[in-house]
Amino acid sequence: MKVNPALRQALGAVTVLVLAAGCVDQAPVDPAGSLPLPELSALTDGDLDHVLVVAGGAAASADLVAAIEAAGGSVSHRHDAIGVLSVAGLSDEAAAGIRGRGDVFGIDRDVMLRWIPSVEEFGLQQIEGPSAETDQSGAQFFAQYQWNMRQIDADDAWLNSPQGAGALVCVLDSGVDPGHLDLNGKINLAISTSFVPSEPFVEDFNFHGTFVSALVSSNGIAMASVAPDADLCAVKVLDVTGSGAFDWVIDGIVHAADVGADVINMSLGALVLKSQASALIEALQAAVTYANQQGTLVVASAGNAAINLDDFPGIAHLPSQLSGVLSVGATAPVNQMNFDALASYTNFGRRGVDVAAPGGDLVTGGVIEDLILSACSQFVCGATNIYVFSAGTSFSAPHVTGHGAVVESNIAGDQGAQQLQNCIRDNADKLDGLFISPFYGSGRINVLRSVLKPTCRGTAGGGGGGGGDPI
């Protein structure tokens, strides 16, 4: 792709990098149908705490804490609101003894999982493009590269809504580059934080969190976003390799809910056997339920294994299949045609996808423009004016998150998770005519239709949270 030299000279340059690989959290299955499941026992880090879930979701009693200490452990931190404890110092044998108590739902050793790829898995090719404007409709890459914004009518919604003003979105990811050209001033650093012990700062050394954040809300200089006036907070739960412990993700969800996030974005995912991680799954579910109860919509990517999740009832894609999470599959054009085609890598199924949104793709016959463009962290790409192309359900999710922020700003008062989810799902485009599609869920999102709907412009509230099925 070539840029007009005169335009480059007149407006200055913004570097764009092309990612040769898509954002894949799991490799596609082979023809025999085997799945790339991690063996949790092999991934267990003996230095990590155990995660204990109290029966009934209650706060831990003094008797339970005393039993943990008598077994050689200690409570490193506790989430009494969701009935989850992190317990340090227990051997697996001692944990088995605690597991047998009537007031304990379950206890598992925490594990480190790869929730997103490491930056080393991406090949980068540099090209240049212009930058000059601050208006979202005038963002320099909008017309040429950002088919994704037009496909979901986000651009038309800019003129018909408060554009996310007053809404808070917390992005749980690899951090963020708060100094990026299109994110400078967008990140509320006072409530941003890191739960990664080895990286106690929010700066993004992977690129992923920066890319995701700018799709939700940007300054509109080089790229446009779904909710231009929404506030962002960065919650680092993944390290530079894209790995993180369950406990870090749980901490991140609870923190985001406690600081008043209207929407949480989790563009991360992993497939696990339910039988191997019942307590970890239950603890993660408790955190999501807590967030929903605080009025926070939780959005997650559906995963990139190209499988029908309905075919694998013993397997969970986390966190997207948890109850109360709005799971997002991906669409993409091929050679800039058929923009609502299902992306080649996306997971699907009625238990797998609630809605669909642009995620980009690059298949045989396709072109670079079929991918999604967004910001790249200066700590990876070298400067604050660099952009990259990529693909994945990781990047379809923030379109839905931004959609939620726009709806939140469009209705007076604070909305509950269910109200936001209803406005998103009920106004999606039914691409194959089905009320609930195994490929698109409720449909591909349409931001404009939502903000024009009377029930999404009024004062109706709501609590709880839909999406997903109990797993």
C-alpha positions as CSV (number, residue, x, y, z in Angstrom):
1,M,0.0,0.0,0.0
2,K,1.5,3.4,-1.0
3,V,0.8,6.7,0.6
4,N,0.7,9.9,-1.5
5,P,4.1,11.5,-1.0
6,A,2.7,15.1,-1.1
7,L,0.1,14.3,1.5
8,R,2.8,12.7,3.7
9,Q,5.0,15.8,3.4
10,A,2.1,18.2,4.1
11,L,0.7,16.4,7.1
12,G,3.6,14.6,8.7
13,A,3.9,10.9,9.2
14,V,2.4,8.3,11.4
15,T,4.0,4.9,11.2
16,V,1.8,1.8,10.5
17,L,3.0,-1.7,11.1
18,V,1.3,-4.7,9.5
19,L,1.0,-7.7,11.7
20,A,1.6,-10.8,9.7
21,A,-0.1,-13.0,12.2
22,G,-3.6,-12.7,13.7
23,C,-4.3,-12.5,17.4
24,V,-4.9,-16.2,18.2
25,D,-5.5,-17.4,21.7
26,Q,-5.7,-21.0,20.6
27,A,-4.6,-22.7,17.4
28,P,-7.4,-24.1,15.2
29,V,-8.3,-27.8,15.7
30,D,-7.0,-30.4,13.4
31,P,-9.2,-32.6,11.2
32,A,-9.4,-35.3,13.8
33,G,-11.1,-32.8,16.1
34,S,-8.5,-32.7,18.9
35,L,-8.3,-29.4,20.9
36,P,-5.2,-27.5,21.9
37,L,-6.1,-27.6,25.6
38,P,-3.5,-26.7,28.2
39,E,-2.7,-29.4,30.7
40,L,-3.4,-27.4,33.9
41,S,-1.3,-29.6,36.1
42,A,1.7,-29.0,33.9
43,L,1.1,-25.2,34.0
44,T,0.7,-25.0,37.7
45,D,3.3,-22.8,39.3
46,G,4.1,-24.2,42.8
47,D,4.9,-20.6,43.9
48,L,1.4,-19.5,43.1
49,D,-1.3,-19.3,45.7
50,H,-4.3,-21.6,45.9
51,V,-7.7,-20.1,45.0
52,L,-10.4,-21.1,47.5
53,V,-14.1,-20.6,46.9
54,V,-16.3,-20.5,50.0
55,A,-19.5,-22.5,49.8
56,G,-22.5,-20.3,49.1
57,G,-20.3,-17.4,48.1
58,A,-20.1,-16.3,51.7
59,A,-17.3,-14.5,53.4
60,A,-14.7,-16.9,55.0
61,S,-15.4,-17.6,58.7
62,A,-12.8,-17.3,61.4
63,D,-13.0,-21.1,61.8
64,L,-12.0,-21.6,58.1
65,V,-9.2,-19.1,58.4
66,A,-7.9,-20.9,61.5
67,A,-8.1,-24.3,59.7
68,I,-6.0,-22.8,56.8
69,E,-3.4,-21.5,59.2
70,A,-3.3,-24.8,61.1
71,A,-2.6,-26.6,57.8
72,G,0.4,-24.3,57.2
73,G,-1.2,-21.7,55.0
74,S,-2.1,-18.1,55.3
75,V,-4.7,-15.9,53.6
76,S,-2.7,-13.6,51.2
77,H,-5.9,-11.6,50.3
78,R,-9.6,-12.1,50.4
79,H,-12.6,-11.0,48.4
80,D,-15.4,-11.4,51.0
81,A,-17.9,-9.9,48.5
82,I,-17.5,-12.9,46.2
83,G,-16.5,-15.5,48.7
84,V,-13.0,-16.1,47.3
85,L,-9.7,-16.3,49.1
86,S,-6.1,-16.5,47.9
87,V,-4.2,-18.8,50.2
88,A,-0.4,-18.9,50.3
89,G,1.8,-21.6,51.8
90,L,-0.4,-24.6,51.4
91,S,0.9,-27.9,50.0
92,D,-1.4,-29.6,47.6
93,E,-1.9,-32.3,50.2
94,A,-3.0,-29.8,52.8
95,A,-5.3,-28.2,50.3
96,A,-6.9,-31.5,49.7
97,G,-7.7,-31.6,53.4
98,I,-9.2,-28.2,53.3
99,R,-11.3,-29.1,50.2
100,G,-13.2,-31.7,52.3
101,R,-14.7,-29.1,54.6
102,G,-18.4,-28.4,54.3
103,D,-17.9,-24.6,54.1
104,V,-15.6,-24.9,51.1
105,F,-16.9,-25.2,47.5
106,G,-13.5,-26.0,46.1
107,I,-9.8,-25.1,46.1
108,D,-7.4,-25.3,43.2
109,R,-3.8,-24.3,42.8
110,D,-3.8,-21.2,40.6
111,V,-2.2,-21.6,37.2
112,M,-0.5,-19.3,34.7
113,L,-2.2,-19.5,31.3
114,R,-1.5,-17.9,28.0
115,W,-4.5,-15.7,27.4
116,I,-3.1,-13.8,24.4
117,P,0.0,-14.2,22.2
118,S,3.3,-12.8,23.1
119,V,4.6,-9.9,20.9
120,E,7.3,-12.2,19.5
121,E,4.6,-14.2,17.7
122,F,3.9,-11.2,15.4
123,G,5.9,-10.3,12.3
124,L,6.0,-6.6,11.6
125,Q,6.2,-4.8,8.3
126,Q,6.5,-1.0,8.3
127,I,4.6,1.4,6.1
128,E,3.7,5.1,6.7
129,G,0.6,7.1,6.7
130,P,-0.5,10.7,7.4
131,S,-1.9,12.3,10.5
132,A,-3.3,15.7,11.3
133,E,-6.9,15.9,12.5
134,T,-8.6,15.7,15.9
135,D,-12.2,15.2,14.7
136,Q,-13.2,11.5,14.6
137,S,-14.8,11.7,11.2
138,G,-11.6,13.4,10.0
139,A,-9.2,10.8,11.5
140,Q,-6.6,10.2,8.8
141,F,-7.0,6.5,8.6
142,F,-10.8,6.4,8.9
143,A,-11.8,6.6,5.3
144,Q,-9.1,4.3,3.9
145,Y,-8.8,1.6,6.5
146,Q,-11.5,1.7,9.1
147,W,-14.3,-0.3,7.4
148,N,-15.0,-1.7,10.8
149,M,-16.4,1.6,12.2
150,R,-18.7,2.1,9.2
151,Q,-19.9,-1.5,9.2
152,I,-21.4,-1.2,12.7
153,D,-22.7,2.4,12.1
154,A,-20.4,3.7,14.8
155,D,-19.6,6.8,12.7
156,D,-23.3,7.6,12.2
157,A,-23.9,7.2,16.0
158,W,-21.2,9.9,16.7
159,L,-23.7,12.5,15.4
160,N,-26.7,11.0,17.2
161,S,-25.4,10.3,20.7
162,P,-23.1,11.7,23.5
163,Q,-20.4,9.4,22.1
164,G,-19.8,7.7,25.4
165,A,-19.3,10.9,27.4
166,G,-19.4,10.1,31.2
167,A,-19.1,6.4,30.7
168,L,-16.1,4.5,32.2
169,V,-14.5,1.5,30.4
170,C,-11.9,-0.6,32.1
171,V,-9.7,-2.7,29.8
172,L,-8.3,-5.8,31.5
173,D,-5.3,-6.7,29.4
174,S,-1.5,-6.3,29.0
175,G,-1.6,-2.6,30.0
176,V,-1.7,0.5,27.9
177,D,0.5,3.2,26.4
178,P,-1.0,6.3,28.0
179,G,1.3,8.5,25.9
180,H,0.2,7.3,22.5
181,L,-0.9,10.0,20.1
182,D,-4.5,8.7,20.1
183,L,-4.6,7.8,23.8
184,N,-2.9,10.7,25.4
185,G,-5.2,12.1,28.0
186,K,-7.7,9.3,27.6
187,I,-6.5,7.0,30.4
188,N,-7.6,7.7,34.0
189,L,-4.3,6.8,35.7
190,A,-5.7,7.4,39.2
191,I,-7.8,4.3,39.0
192,S,-5.6,2.3,36.6
193,T,-3.5,-0.4,38.2
194,S,-1.5,-3.6,37.6
195,F,-2.1,-7.0,39.3
196,V,1.0,-8.5,37.7
197,P,3.6,-8.8,40.4
198,S,6.6,-8.7,38.0
199,E,5.2,-5.6,36.2
200,P,3.7,-3.3,38.8
201,F,3.0,-0.5,36.3
202,V,0.4,-0.1,33.6
203,E,2.7,0.4,30.6
204,D,2.1,-2.1,27.8
205,F,5.0,-4.2,26.8
206,N,2.9,-6.5,24.6
207,F,1.0,-4.0,22.3
208,H,-2.3,-5.9,22.8
209,G,-3.9,-3.7,25.5
210,T,-3.0,-0.5,23.7
211,F,-4.5,-1.8,20.5
212,V,-7.7,-2.9,22.2
213,S,-8.1,0.4,24.2
214,A,-7.9,2.7,21.2
215,L,-10.7,0.8,19.4
216,V,-12.9,1.7,22.4
217,S,-12.0,5.3,22.6
218,S,-9.3,7.4,20.8
219,N,-8.5,11.0,20.2
220,G,-9.5,10.7,16.6
221,I,-6.2,12.0,15.3
222,A,-5.1,9.1,13.1
223,M,-7.8,6.6,13.9
224,A,-11.4,6.7,14.9
225,S,-13.1,4.8,17.7
226,V,-16.5,3.5,18.7
227,A,-17.0,5.7,21.8
228,P,-14.8,8.8,21.3
229,D,-15.7,10.6,24.6
230,A,-15.7,7.6,26.9
231,D,-13.1,7.5,29.8
232,L,-10.7,4.6,29.9
233,C,-8.9,2.8,32.7
234,A,-6.2,0.3,32.3
235,V,-6.1,-2.8,34.5
236,K,-3.0,-4.9,33.8
237,V,-3.7,-8.7,34.4
238,L,-1.4,-10.1,31.7
239,D,2.4,-9.9,31.5
240,V,4.6,-9.2,28.5
241,T,4.2,-12.8,27.3
242,G,0.4,-12.6,27.4
243,S,0.2,-14.9,30.4
244,G,-1.6,-14.4,33.7
245,A,-2.9,-16.1,36.7
246,F,-6.6,-16.6,37.4
247,D,-6.1,-14.6,40.6
248,W,-4.9,-11.6,38.6
249,V,-7.9,-11.7,36.3
250,I,-10.3,-12.0,39.3
251,D,-8.6,-9.1,41.1
252,G,-8.9,-7.0,37.9
253,I,-12.6,-7.7,37.5
254,V,-13.4,-6.8,41.1
255,H,-11.2,-3.7,41.0
256,A,-12.9,-2.5,37.8
257,A,-16.3,-3.0,39.3
258,D,-15.3,-1.2,42.5
259,V,-14.0,1.9,40.7
260,G,-17.4,2.2,38.9
261,A,-16.7,0.8,35.5
262,D,-19.8,0.8,33.3
263,V,-18.1,-1.7,31.0
264,I,-15.2,-4.2,31.4
265,N,-13.4,-5.4,28.3
266,M,-11.6,-8.7,28.4
267,S,-10.0,-9.4,25.1
268,L,-8.4,-12.6,26.4
269,G,-9.3,-16.2,26.5
270,A,-8.3,-19.8,27.1
271,L,-9.9,-23.2,26.7
272,V,-9.9,-25.4,29.8
273,L,-11.3,-28.7,30.8
274,K,-14.1,-28.1,33.4
275,S,-13.1,-31.1,35.3
276,Q,-9.6,-29.8,35.9
277,A,-10.5,-26.3,37.1
278,S,-13.9,-26.3,38.9
279,A,-12.8,-24.0,41.7
280,L,-10.9,-21.6,39.4
281,I,-13.9,-21.4,37.1
282,E,-16.3,-20.8,40.0
283,A,-14.0,-18.1,41.4
284,L,-13.9,-16.3,38.0
285,Q,-17.7,-16.7,37.8
286,A,-18.1,-15.1,41.2
287,A,-16.1,-12.1,40.1
288,V,-18.2,-11.6,37.0
289,T,-21.4,-11.9,38.9
290,Y,-20.2,-9.3,41.4
291,A,-19.4,-7.0,38.5
292,N,-22.8,-7.4,37.0
293,Q,-24.4,-6.7,40.4
294,Q,-22.5,-3.4,40.6
295,G,-24.1,-2.5,37.2
296,T,-21.0,-3.4,35.1
297,L,-21.4,-5.0,31.7
298,V,-18.7,-7.6,31.1
299,V,-17.6,-8.1,27.5
300,A,-15.1,-10.8,26.4
301,S,-13.7,-12.3,23.1
302,A,-15.2,-15.6,22.1
303,G,-11.8,-17.1,21.1
304,N,-9.9,-18.0,18.0
305,A,-9.9,-21.8,17.8
306,A,-12.4,-21.9,14.9
307,I,-14.6,-24.4,16.7
308,N,-18.3,-24.8,17.5
309,L,-18.2,-24.6,21.3
310,D,-21.6,-26.4,21.4
311,D,-19.7,-29.6,20.4
312,F,-17.6,-29.6,23.5
313,P,-19.7,-29.5,26.7
314,G,-16.8,-30.6,28.9
315,I,-14.7,-27.7,27.8
316,A,-15.1,-24.0,28.8
317,H,-13.7,-21.0,26.9
318,L,-12.9,-18.6,29.7
319,P,-14.1,-16.0,30.4
320,S,-16.4,-15.7,27.4
321,Q,-18.7,-18.6,28.4
322,L,-19.3,-17.5,31.9
323,S,-22.8,-16.5,32.8
324,G,-23.1,-12.7,32.7
325,V,-20.4,-12.2,30.1
326,L,-21.3,-10.9,26.6
327,S,-19.3,-13.1,24.3
328,V,-18.2,-11.6,20.9
329,G,-17.4,-13.5,17.7
330,A,-15.6,-11.9,14.7
331,T,-16.6,-10.9,11.2
332,A,-14.4,-9.8,8.4
333,P,-14.4,-9.1,4.6
334,V,-12.3,-10.8,2.0
335,N,-10.7,-8.4,-0.5
336,Q,-13.0,-5.7,0.9
337,M,-16.2,-7.5,-0.1
338,N,-18.8,-9.4,2.0
339,F,-17.9,-7.4,5.1
340,D,-20.1,-9.5,7.4
341,A,-18.5,-12.9,6.6
342,L,-17.6,-15.0,9.6
343,A,-13.9,-14.7,10.3
344,S,-12.0,-17.9,9.5
345,Y,-10.6,-18.2,13.1
346,T,-13.6,-17.3,15.3
347,N,-15.2,-19.7,17.7
348,F,-19.0,-20.0,17.3
349,G,-22.1,-21.9,18.6
350,R,-25.2,-20.9,20.5
351,R,-23.3,-21.4,23.7
352,G,-20.2,-19.7,22.3
353,V,-21.2,-16.4,20.8
354,D,-23.8,-13.8,22.0
355,V,-23.1,-11.1,19.3
356,A,-20.6,-10.6,16.5
357,A,-18.5,-7.6,15.5
358,P,-15.6,-6.8,13.1
359,G,-12.4,-8.7,14.0
360,G,-10.6,-8.6,10.7
361,D,-9.0,-11.4,8.8
362,L,-6.3,-12.1,6.2
363,V,-7.1,-15.2,4.1
364,T,-6.2,-16.3,0.6
365,G,-7.5,-13.6,-1.8
366,G,-7.7,-11.0,0.9
367,V,-5.9,-7.7,1.4
368,I,-4.3,-5.9,4.3
369,E,-7.2,-3.6,4.5
370,D,-9.4,-6.6,5.6
371,L,-7.6,-6.4,9.0
372,I,-8.3,-4.1,11.9
373,L,-6.2,-1.0,12.4
374,S,-5.4,0.4,15.9
375,A,-2.7,1.9,18.0
376,C,0.6,0.2,19.0
377,S,2.4,0.7,22.3
378,Q,5.6,2.8,22.0
379,F,7.2,0.3,24.4
380,V,6.9,-2.3,21.6
381,C,6.8,-0.3,18.4
382,G,9.2,2.4,19.3
383,A,7.3,5.7,19.1
384,T,4.0,7.3,20.2
385,N,2.6,7.6,16.7
386,I,2.7,4.0,15.5
387,Y,-0.3,1.9,14.4
388,V,-0.7,-1.7,13.4
389,F,-3.1,-4.0,11.6
390,S,-4.2,-7.3,13.2
391,A,-7.1,-9.7,13.5
392,G,-8.9,-11.7,16.2
393,T,-11.9,-11.9,18.4
394,S,-9.6,-9.9,20.8
395,F,-10.4,-7.0,18.5
396,S,-14.1,-7.7,17.9
397,A,-14.8,-7.4,21.6
398,P,-13.8,-3.7,22.0
399,H,-16.2,-2.7,19.3
400,V,-19.0,-4.1,21.6
401,T,-17.4,-2.6,24.7
402,G,-17.4,0.8,23.0
403,H,-21.0,0.2,21.9
404,G,-21.9,-0.4,25.6
405,A,-20.3,2.9,26.6
406,V,-22.2,4.8,23.9
407,V,-25.5,3.3,25.1
408,E,-24.6,4.1,28.7
409,S,-24.0,7.7,27.8
410,N,-27.3,7.8,25.8
411,I,-29.5,7.0,28.7
412,A,-30.0,9.3,31.8
413,G,-28.6,7.8,35.0
414,D,-26.5,4.7,35.6
415,Q,-27.6,1.6,33.7
416,G,-27.4,-2.0,34.8
417,A,-25.5,-4.6,32.9
418,Q,-28.7,-6.2,31.6
419,Q,-30.0,-2.9,30.2
420,L,-26.8,-2.3,28.3
421,Q,-26.8,-5.8,27.0
422,N,-30.4,-5.7,25.9
423,C,-29.8,-2.5,23.9
424,I,-26.8,-4.2,22.2
425,R,-28.4,-7.5,21.5
426,D,-31.9,-6.4,20.6
427,N,-30.7,-4.0,18.0
428,A,-28.1,-6.2,16.2
429,D,-28.4,-6.9,12.5
430,K,-29.8,-10.4,11.9
431,L,-27.3,-11.4,9.2
432,D,-28.7,-14.8,8.5
433,G,-32.3,-14.1,9.5
434,L,-32.2,-16.2,12.6
435,F,-33.3,-14.8,16.0
436,I,-30.4,-16.6,17.6
437,S,-27.8,-17.7,15.1
438,P,-25.1,-20.4,15.9
439,F,-22.7,-18.1,14.0
440,Y,-23.6,-14.6,14.9
441,G,-25.6,-15.0,18.2
442,S,-28.1,-12.1,18.3
443,G,-26.4,-10.6,15.2
444,R,-23.7,-8.2,14.2
445,I,-23.9,-5.1,16.4
446,N,-25.4,-1.8,15.1
447,V,-24.5,1.2,17.3
448,L,-26.7,3.7,15.5
449,R,-29.8,1.5,15.8
450,S,-29.3,1.2,19.5
451,V,-28.9,4.9,20.2
452,L,-32.0,5.7,18.1
453,K,-34.2,3.0,19.9
454,P,-36.6,4.7,22.3
455,T,-35.9,2.2,25.1
456,C,-32.2,2.9,24.8
457,R,-32.6,6.7,25.0
458,G,-34.8,6.9,28.0
459,T,-34.2,6.5,31.8
460,A,-34.9,2.8,32.2
461,G,-32.3,1.0,34.4
462,G,-31.7,-2.6,35.2
463,G,-29.5,-4.9,37.2
464,G,-28.1,-8.3,36.9
465,G,-26.4,-9.6,33.8
466,G,-27.3,-11.9,30.9
467,G,-25.2,-13.5,28.3
468,G,-23.6,-16.9,28.4
469,D,-24.8,-20.0,30.1
470,P,-23.8,-21.4,33.5
471,I,-20.8,-23.7,32.8
